[in-house]
Amino acid sequence: MSLHVVILAAGQGKRMRSALPKVLHRLGGRPLLAHVLAAARALRPERIHVVVGHGAEAVRAAFDNERVRWVEQERQLGTAHALAQALPAVPRRATVLVLAGDVPLVRPRTLRRLARAAAGGGLAIATAELSDPSGYGRVVRDAEGRVARIVEERDAAAAERAIRECYCGLLAARASDLARWVARIGRRNAQGEYYLTEAIGIAAEGGVPVAAVKADEPWEVAGVNSRAELAALERRLQRAEAERLLAAGVSLADPARVEVRGALRCGRDVSIDVGCVFEGRVRLADGVRVGPYCVLRDVTVGAGTEVLAFSVLEQATVGARCRIGPYARLRPGARLAAEVHIGNFVEVKASRIGEGAKANHLAYLGDADVGRGVNVGAGTITCNFDGAAKHRTVIEDGAFIGSDATLVAPVRIARGAYIGAGSTITRDAPPGKLTLARARQVTVPGWRPPAKAPTRARG
C-alpha cells in the first residue's frame, strides 16, 4: 500500500489566546506538531505533507530539520480547503491518511488501523465515545447503523448534539476519491468554511463504505483548542510517563509530582523524589537517586550517583558514585568523572572534573580542567572571561585550592600545588609548593569610625 500522510496544521487557534501558532504550543516539552509527526513517521509513509497557514514561517522554522513537504494555505478557508492544497502532489492511487496537527497523543497502532480500514477503497474515520462531546462533530448513523454523515456542533440540532459518538478529525481514503469529494464541498454553514467532514456524507451518499475506527482510549484522539484542554492532556501524558517508569522498576515518591518533558531512560533501582523535572534526553544509570525539586536537561548520570535537592543539571555528563548538591548547578559542557563531589551553591560550566575531585561549597569552575583528587575550597572562582574571550584554567592532579582563591585564566596550577586561602593567582603555580598572593595585612593607627549624626527623639 502506497501511503501518504497529510497533517493539517494551518489553524490559528483563537481560543488559545496566543501569538504562537497553535501547533507550536508544547505538550510534554515538545510542540504539538512534533507528537503528530512522530506518530506519522512510525507508519513509514512514502511522504508526509504538512499544511501550514497562520504563523507558517514560525512553524517551518521550528521543524527546519524535518523531511516533510510544506504546503501553505494562504487563506484559512477550512479543513477541506487545506487538504485540497496538498492533494495535487499525492499520487491518485495512494492511500491518504489525514491527521490534525492539534491531536497530539494519537498512537501509531490506531493510525495503522485507520489506514488498513481504508485500503480496500473505502473511507475510514476515527471516532470516540465521549461523555462530554462538546466541540466535536457528531457521527450520525442511518437506520441500519451505517455512518451517514458528520454534523458539526455549531450546525447540529438538539437531538444530534445528544449523540456521544464523535468524529476526531482523522480519516483515510484513496487520494483520487478524496479529491473528488472535496471538489463537491460547499461552505453553507455557520463558519462559512469548507468542512472536510462534509466529504464523509458525500462518500456515504455515493455508496462508499464508511468505517468508523474507534480509538481504544478517548484521550488519544482528543484535540487541543484551549489552554484548559492543553493542560488536561499534559496531565494525561504525565500520568502515562509515571506509569511507564513505575512499570520499569523506578521508585517515584509521588507519581503525580514528576514531569517528563522529553525522553527519560532509567536503569535498575533508580529513585526520584517529588517535584523533579526531566527535559530533553536524560539517562539515569543503575542506583541513581534524585532528590526533590531537581531539574535535569539533556544529562547522563552514572551508576550510584546522588543528586540532592534543588540542583539543576543541563547538558552535562556525570560519572558513577558522584554526589551533586544540594543547590548545585551543572551548566552545558560540565563533564564529571567518578566519585566527584559538587556541593551546595557550586556552579560548573564547560569544565572537566577529574576522579575524586571535590568542590563542596560556594565555588565557580568555568572553562577549567580539574585533575584527580583536587580539593577546591569554599569561595573559589576561576576568572575565565576577560571581556572579549574565554580562557582555561588547568588544575593538575592532587592540587589543593584554599578557600576564597581567585584563579585568573589562563593559568596552570601544577600537580600537588597548594594555593593559600584568599590568594589571587595570575601566574602558573609550581608543583608541590605553597603559593600565596595576598596583600600585606596592616592595621591603621589612629583610625576612628565615622561619627553618625545624632537622632532626634520623636515626641
Buried (B, 14 or more C-beta within 10 A) or exposed (E): EBBBBBBBBBBEBEBBEBEBBBBBBBBBBBBBBBBBBEBBBEBEBEBBBBBBBBBBEBBBEBBEEBEBBBBBBEEBBBBBBBBBBBBEEBBEEBBBBBBBBBBBBBBBEBBBBBBBBBBEEBBBBBBBEBEEBEBBBBBBBEEEEEBBBBBBBEBBEEEBEEBEBBBBBBBBBBBBBBBBBBEEBEBEBEEEBBBBBBBBBBBBEEEBBBBBBBBEEBBBBBBBBBEEBBEBBBEBBBEBBBEEBEEEEBEBBEBEBBBBBBBBBBBEBBBBBBBBBBBBEBBBBEBBBBBBBBBBBBBBBBBBBBBBBBBBBBBBBBBBBBBBBBBBBBBEBBBBBBBBBBBBBBBBBBBBBBBBBBBBBBBBBBBBBBBBBBBBBBBBBBBBEEEEEEBBBBBBBBBBBBBBBBBBBBBBBBBBBBBBBBBBBEEEBBEEEEBEBEEEEEEEEEEEEEEEEEEEEEE
